Amino acid sequence: ATGGAAAATASIIGCDTSGCAGSGNVLATNQAYVSDIAATDDAVYWATIGAQIVETNSTPVGTVMRCAKPCTGGPQKLADSLINPVSVLADATYVYWLVRGTTVGANGSVWRKRR
């Protein structure tokens, strides 16, 4: 991702495993506060927090996104209205994400969805 988690918006850029050499394929643009990226052989997944400061955010504006390689159809939203999704992981069957939750109480959770 360009910009990183501290950036208000970032682009998700796909590269060959050997590197981008200064360029790559833009998979998605204007992604708000990207927190994590994961890839499988057939897709790229990422989480957006949607807010600048995780520690104080209590607004459900986060998402988990997917773009099937080569991403010609654009990204798909797998989950939305999340409060601080901070991590994403994919295996052969599921996509998993960790939601930090709000600053009040122990309300974080782990979710999964079939790929």
URWO-V218054 format. One record per residue. N is the residue number from 1. RES is the residue in one letter. OMEGA is omega in whole degrees, 0 to 359 (NA if undefined). Layout:
# URWO-V218054
n=N res=RES omega=OMEGA
n=N res=RES omega=OMEGA
This chain:
# URWO-V218054
n=1 res=A omega=174
n=2 res=T omega=178
n=3 res=G omega=180
n=4 res=G omega=185
n=5 res=A omega=181
n=6 res=A omega=182
n=7 res=A omega=179
n=8 res=A omega=174
n=9 res=T omega=181
n=10 res=A omega=174
n=11 res=S omega=174
n=12 res=I omega=185
n=13 res=I omega=179
n=14 res=G omega=180
n=15 res=C omega=171
n=16 res=D omega=181
n=17 res=T omega=178
n=18 res=S omega=178
n=19 res=G omega=184
n=20 res=C omega=183
n=21 res=A omega=176
n=22 res=G omega=178
n=23 res=S omega=179
n=24 res=G omega=178
n=25 res=N omega=178
n=26 res=V omega=181
n=27 res=L omega=180
n=28 res=A omega=177
n=29 res=T omega=175
n=30 res=N omega=177
n=31 res=Q omega=189
n=32 res=A omega=175
n=33 res=Y omega=178
n=34 res=V omega=182
n=35 res=S omega=182
n=36 res=D omega=179
n=37 res=I omega=175
n=38 res=A omega=180
n=39 res=A omega=171
n=40 res=T omega=179
n=41 res=D omega=186
n=42 res=D omega=181
n=43 res=A omega=174
n=44 res=V omega=181
n=45 res=Y omega=175
n=46 res=W omega=178
n=47 res=A omega=173
n=48 res=T omega=178
n=49 res=I omega=179
n=50 res=G omega=180
n=51 res=A omega=188
n=52 res=Q omega=187
n=53 res=I omega=182
n=54 res=V omega=186
n=55 res=E omega=181
n=56 res=T omega=182
n=57 res=N omega=174
n=58 res=S omega=181
n=59 res=T omega=182
n=60 res=P omega=182
n=61 res=V omega=182
n=62 res=G omega=180
n=63 res=T omega=165
n=64 res=V omega=187
n=65 res=M omega=179
n=66 res=R omega=173
n=67 res=C omega=179
n=68 res=A omega=179
n=69 res=K omega=11
n=70 res=P omega=174
n=71 res=C omega=179
n=72 res=T omega=180
n=73 res=G omega=181
n=74 res=G omega=183
n=75 res=P omega=176
n=76 res=Q omega=176
n=77 res=K omega=179
n=78 res=L omega=180
n=79 res=A omega=177
n=80 res=D omega=183
n=81 res=S omega=180
n=82 res=L omega=176
n=83 res=I omega=174
n=84 res=N omega=171
n=85 res=P omega=189
n=86 res=V omega=182
n=87 res=S omega=178
n=88 res=V omega=181
n=89 res=L omega=178
n=90 res=A omega=171
n=91 res=D omega=184
n=92 res=A omega=185
n=93 res=T omega=188
n=94 res=Y omega=165
n=95 res=V omega=180
n=96 res=Y omega=172
n=97 res=W omega=180
n=98 res=L omega=177
n=99 res=V omega=181
n=100 res=R omega=182
n=101 res=G omega=183
n=102 res=T omega=181
n=103 res=T omega=183
n=104 res=V omega=176
n=105 res=G omega=179
n=106 res=A omega=185
n=107 res=N omega=174
n=108 res=G omega=181
n=109 res=S omega=175
n=110 res=V omega=182
n=111 res=W omega=173
n=112 res=R omega=177
n=113 res=K omega=180
n=114 res=R omega=182
n=115 res=R omega=NA
